């Protein structure tokens, strides 16, 4: 499951229009047109340096939730850092997918992801099976805010759902009826958003269809973004517990940035 930002701003069309207008300029009385010079292309924003990423790693880990913060039964699975290049590779592949220039434009330095899971209980209904923590560090709060606003808009893009369904199919997963909707959430962080994803997937081992509910909570504080994603069967993870986790995440982010 992925819900990654995409920034869809481009000035290429405006730049082309400006060049065409300049080329069409001239005097109606036959005087030679002024020579126009196409503007030099704006350099692509630079990505993060190795020194920035080395400094960001401990901050991102300190800002993330730990196993002891989670409900009983969850154990650590894996963790990883993602450079901007690696983050782009993990994006959904569609016209709204993030580009490397987008991440660099935001001043994104590094992402950190940690995944936790617990054993599948005999009764699946209502069981939360998976949680993922993500923390992202930017050069400044303006870049974090820009990225955060795009993430808020991404879920309203109908192409996102289609791309997610294609991605599942390419991975051999029979996912149907994927939907995304905002949910009401407690005030936490300097900005926040919360979404619920629902879908049905066929489990070949059980030979039955299972209804899944995934909650995605994202928080922005200063130049950092933190996110918590849950995955449950049948019904969502209790919202109060998710809100408590989000408050803990916010405190961790605040302490890590000081």
PyMOL commands that set and color helices and strands:
alter all, ss='L'
color gray80, all
select helices_A, chain A and resi 12-23+50-63+67-69+84-90+100-106+141-154+158-170+239-257
alter helices_A, ss='H'
color red, helices_A
select strands_A, chain A and resi 75-82+108-117+128-138+175-182+191-203+208-221+224-233
alter strands_A, ss='S'
color yellow, strands_A
deselect
rebuild
show_as cartoon
